[in-house]
Amino acid sequence: MKNFKLTRRDALKATGASLAASAALTSGCSEAPKSVSGPKSINGVMPWSNWAGNQVCYPAERMRPRNEEALVSLLRESSGKIRAVGAGHSFSALVPTDETMLSMARFRGVKDINYETKEVTVGAGTRLAALGDALAAEGLGMINMPDVNTQSLAGAIATSTHGTGQKFGSLSHYVTGLTLVTAAGDVLKCSALENKDVFDAARCNIGSLGIITDVTLQVRDNYYLKERSEMLPLEEAFEKMEKMRLAKQHFEAYGLPHSNHVLVIEFSEVSKEESDANQKEENSSDVYESFRTLAGVIEAAPFLRSAVMSIGPRTVEIEERYGAWNEIFGNVRDIRFNEMEYTVAAEDGLACFREVLDTIKEKNIDVIFPIEFRYIGEDDIWLSQFYKRAGAAISVHNFHDKPHKAYFSEMEAIFDRFQGRPHWGKLHNKTEKEFSVLYPQWNAFKELRQRLDPERQFINQHLETIFPV
Ligand SMILES: Cc1cc2nc3c(=O)[nH]c(=O)nc-3n(C[C@H](O)[C@H](O)[C@H](O)COP(=O)(O)OP(=O)(O)OC[C@H]3O[C@@H](n4cnc5c(N)ncnc54)[C@H](O)[C@@H]3O)c2cc1C
């Protein structure tokens, strides 16, 4: 077997490092990210901010109910606005409120495991990383995972958070039951057999229906993965991606702006023995670190961008990594960024991806952050981006301290031409007018929402634009 030079967390890091090295060679300079200071408290009220730092609010009250009984009385007694918060990993303004912010952090851990059906019931506030560890310890695994594991379970399903692989659904797709407490304090058990309409709506609910206390998930036996990453010239990558769409289990790609290269990452299931035999020392830093350094260099010397982006990728070697599913899927993201993601029909994915990359080049958009491309299987959840349509999710990012608005608007116009549906937890400019066309079950969801929350207690300013009166 080829002896690879780098131990790695992810080949993207090698790509960033190669690009940064090319830039350093060409310019002889580099620039560390500037430190940022967070929001300040106002009149003694502490600020809340999300992971990216682009959403800040000053909740008058912060509640953390101890158990279901405490949650029920809190909801029965409250008449003001309430927003649930998970891990604050949404970029869109789903969470901000200046009234009550409610954390379900005390509803944590695995409550029940049915080893026969391989279903687990988990507290809504459980972080995905903790869930992964608990499942692995029981010889079980989640069927698919997003690219980080720091979200809470209820927060992740609220936005149809997904991983990659057209043979797999989003996390919401694997929910087989959940408990929802309504504004009136009613406790609803929901599944395909009980409160089916609420179940179909609540599996992707953007925090607009009530508070979820627990979630039952379909899981599987524990498994091991080999991740193989290869930098390919654009046309070769597109050909491979089309072939891999249905053939490969999990697969994703990163298009490098202003370059003719795409990093293609495939995941294949392997035996524990093969995984153990191929362990290497891991460096667990953030893959985007080198790209951040590079962005600083290019800011200082913009004329370097096209040379760096075309030379750097050619020096990236094939990379392989082995491990348990929860180690391979859970990446570290310390470098903050803003993100927009749209899902288009799977069969339109490559055409849309190509248009995104071409537009960045043609319009000379000042961005080097890789464009992420993933396939996801369809589901039957009313407001899921994958409702009755297998999707290709395309994500554009920029570092949190770099401008993103004009870039994202340009990209959004492309996604609109492909009837894209925005990720609920990421930045977008859509309102009810567009959503009512994009989602066939829009009215059913709205009616159900109004029935469960007639006083609009779960509606914040952002949701006013999505569910206006
Ligand atoms: C670094 C990073 C990487 C990411 N990677 C991916 C990825 O690979 N794939 C992907 O699809 N997305 C990804 N996302 C987006 C993220 O998964 C979603 O925005 C997700 O919803 C965030 O979960 P959270 O626990 O942080 O919830 P929050 O952002 O805190 O809340 C999200 C929504 O859930 C609601 N909510 C939370 N808890 C409850 C509850 N108990 N009951 C009712 N409603 C509740 C909130 O009110 C809100 O509407 C990423 C985000 C970041 C910052």
Ligand as a Chemical Component Dictionary entry (heavy atoms), coordinates in Angstrom:
data_LIG
# 
_chem_comp.id                   LIG 
_chem_comp.type                 NON-POLYMER 
_chem_comp.pdbx_formal_charge   0 
_chem_comp.three_letter_code    LIG 
# 
loop_
_chem_comp_atom.comp_id 
_chem_comp_atom.atom_id 
_chem_comp_atom.alt_atom_id 
_chem_comp_atom.type_symbol 
_chem_comp_atom.charge 
_chem_comp_atom.model_Cartn_x 
_chem_comp_atom.model_Cartn_y 
_chem_comp_atom.model_Cartn_z 
_chem_comp_atom.pdbx_ordinal 
LIG C1  C1  C 0 -19.965 24.317 12.129 1  
LIG C2  C2  C 0 -21.334 23.900 11.645 2  
LIG C3  C3  C 0 -21.455 22.755 10.878 3  
LIG C4  C4  C 0 -22.715 22.359 10.407 4  
LIG N1  N1  N 0 -22.803 21.232 9.640  5  
LIG C5  C5  C 0 -24.001 20.858 9.136  6  
LIG C6  C6  C 0 -24.123 19.689 8.321  7  
LIG O1  O1  O 0 -23.162 18.964 8.070  8  
LIG N2  N2  N 0 -25.351 19.403 7.821  9  
LIG C7  C7  C 0 -26.449 20.182 8.058  10 
LIG O2  O2  O 0 -27.526 19.869 7.554  11 
LIG N3  N3  N 0 -26.364 21.272 8.849  12 
LIG C8  C8  C 0 -25.181 21.622 9.399  13 
LIG N4  N4  N 0 -25.107 22.731 10.208 14 
LIG C9  C9  C 0 -26.353 23.432 10.578 15 
LIG C10 C10 C 0 -26.925 22.882 11.896 16 
LIG O3  O3  O 0 -26.862 21.473 11.922 17 
LIG C11 C11 C 0 -28.392 23.287 12.070 18 
LIG O4  O4  O 0 -28.552 24.668 11.993 19 
LIG C12 C12 C 0 -28.998 22.747 13.373 20 
LIG O5  O5  O 0 -30.373 23.057 13.377 21 
LIG C13 C13 C 0 -28.334 23.324 14.615 22 
LIG O6  O6  O 0 -28.681 22.562 15.748 23 
LIG P1  P1  P 0 -28.570 23.204 17.207 24 
LIG O7  O7  O 0 -28.687 22.116 18.214 25 
LIG O8  O8  O 0 -27.419 24.083 17.298 26 
LIG O9  O9  O 0 -29.931 24.046 17.261 27 
LIG P2  P2  P 0 -30.155 25.630 17.345 28 
LIG O10 O10 O 0 -29.439 26.271 16.235 29 
LIG O11 O11 O 0 -29.899 26.097 18.711 30 
LIG O12 O12 O 0 -31.727 25.660 17.044 31 
LIG C14 C14 C 0 -32.218 25.252 15.797 32 
LIG C15 C15 C 0 -33.736 25.182 15.838 33 
LIG O13 O13 O 0 -34.132 24.114 16.692 34 
LIG C16 C16 C 0 -35.114 24.578 17.608 35 
LIG N5  N5  N 0 -35.011 23.734 18.798 36 
LIG C17 C17 C 0 -33.910 23.423 19.511 37 
LIG N6  N6  N 0 -34.228 22.579 20.519 38 
LIG C18 C18 C 0 -35.563 22.370 20.444 39 
LIG C19 C19 C 0 -36.491 21.598 21.204 40 
LIG N7  N7  N 0 -36.107 20.862 22.248 41 
LIG N8  N8  N 0 -37.791 21.618 20.832 42 
LIG C20 C20 C 0 -38.199 22.353 19.763 43 
LIG N9  N9  N 0 -37.372 23.093 19.016 44 
LIG C21 C21 C 0 -36.067 23.095 19.347 45 
LIG C22 C22 C 0 -34.760 26.035 17.825 46 
LIG O14 O14 O 0 -35.851 26.779 18.313 47 
LIG C23 C23 C 0 -34.395 26.439 16.406 48 
LIG O15 O15 O 0 -35.558 26.723 15.683 49 
LIG C24 C24 C 0 -23.875 23.139 10.718 50 
LIG C25 C25 C 0 -23.743 24.293 11.497 51 
LIG C26 C26 C 0 -22.481 24.678 11.959 52 
LIG C27 C27 C 0 -22.346 25.924 12.792 53 
# 
loop_
_chem_comp_bond.comp_id 
_chem_comp_bond.atom_id_1 
_chem_comp_bond.atom_id_2 
_chem_comp_bond.value_order 
_chem_comp_bond.pdbx_ordinal 
LIG C1  C2  SING 1  
LIG C2  C3  SING 2  
LIG C2  C26 DOUB 3  
LIG C3  C4  DOUB 4  
LIG C4  N1  SING 5  
LIG C4  C24 SING 6  
LIG N1  C5  DOUB 7  
LIG C5  C6  SING 8  
LIG C5  C8  SING 9  
LIG C6  O1  DOUB 10 
LIG C6  N2  SING 11 
LIG N2  C7  SING 12 
LIG C7  O2  DOUB 13 
LIG C7  N3  SING 14 
LIG N3  C8  DOUB 15 
LIG C8  N4  SING 16 
LIG N4  C9  SING 17 
LIG N4  C24 SING 18 
LIG C9  C10 SING 19 
LIG C10 O3  SING 20 
LIG C10 C11 SING 21 
LIG C11 O4  SING 22 
LIG C11 C12 SING 23 
LIG C12 O5  SING 24 
LIG C12 C13 SING 25 
LIG C13 O6  SING 26 
LIG O6  P1  SING 27 
LIG P1  O7  DOUB 28 
LIG P1  O8  SING 29 
LIG P1  O9  SING 30 
LIG O9  P2  SING 31 
LIG P2  O10 DOUB 32 
LIG P2  O11 SING 33 
LIG P2  O12 SING 34 
LIG O12 C14 SING 35 
LIG C14 C15 SING 36 
LIG C15 O13 SING 37 
LIG C15 C23 SING 38 
LIG O13 C16 SING 39 
LIG C16 N5  SING 40 
LIG C16 C22 SING 41 
LIG N5  C17 SING 42 
LIG N5  C21 SING 43 
LIG C17 N6  DOUB 44 
LIG N6  C18 SING 45 
LIG C18 C19 SING 46 
LIG C18 C21 DOUB 47 
LIG C19 N7  SING 48 
LIG C19 N8  DOUB 49 
LIG N8  C20 SING 50 
LIG C20 N9  DOUB 51 
LIG N9  C21 SING 52 
LIG C22 O14 SING 53 
LIG C22 C23 SING 54 
LIG C23 O15 SING 55 
LIG C24 C25 DOUB 56 
LIG C25 C26 SING 57 
LIG C26 C27 SING 58 
# 
